[in-house]
């Protein structure tokens, strides 16, 4: 097939997307496909001879969000307009965060009629909005940590926020933007005197901030591929929490796949992961993140509708444990997109 890979973009996850895109392009070519790599932030095709799209790799912090915001939001549309995609069979989305993962690009591609990888417009939007997805989890009986949404367009003082935290669940808590991925803008807050700095960090990325109960326990994730859960992965981050640096810096986290769980607990978390996937209407593939509490309960945190495909990414790791190598994985994802075209 001829496959266009969209990557980069102008979200805070731009660097991660470029590294994912690089890996996907290489694997698709190994699977025998003709590949057109496109960076949607540049409105231009990446050079065919270029093999490294982010030569120095992902940094320990996300790129400057203010600089990214200066780039026109119209660039994605201009990119698609600047190329003749008529002979492209599938569009592989390697975008992360922002318009690439929140349903905006998906809606645009629906209008073109071109098949694309991952979930459709609505499921993508729901998965990116953490507070809405948590409401759906709660409705469908999927356990999720306690939470409340902080709207910075309305005045709230730090003591008022601190009081609400103590009333609802107490410290420690997690503070993060309501509509970002890759733990961008994420903080674990142990005491009220740390709250102001955490809110300031999250505010750089969104005016809607999720304050969430911190669940002491283990970090687990379930990848879903074509409505089938893959082997469970456990993450043991160096920092104690799986932040941006631990996610994208080699050696900062240890991974155990399959996770050391009983057969019963493995089936339970896989069942919940698939249920969450279907609750939001996800398609193709996604990753469902959990905390495994000390009392043996699985708490669903969120769904990544376009999970990372870097060297340290979890979906390729789980697929490998299921005897699916990386070229076969991306090949299957591309073919699923073609298969689902008539359903959208």
ABEGO torsion letter per residue (X at the ends): XBBBBBBEEABAAAAAAAAAAAAAAAAAAAAGBBBBBBBAAAGBBBBAABABABAAEBBABBBBAAAAAABBAAAAAAAAAABBAAABABBBBABBEEAAAAGAAAAAAAAAGBBBBEBBAAAAAAAABAAAAAAAAAAAGBBBBBBBBBBAABBBBAAAAAAAAAAAAEOBBBBBBAABBGGBGBBBBABAAAAAAAAAAAAAABABBBBBBBBBEBBBBBBBBGGBBBBBBBBBBAAGBBBAAAAABBGABBBBOBBBBBAAAAAAAAAAAAAAAAAAGBBGBBBBBBBBBAAGBBBBABBBABBBABAABAAAAAAAAAGBBAAAAAAAAAAAAAAAAAAX
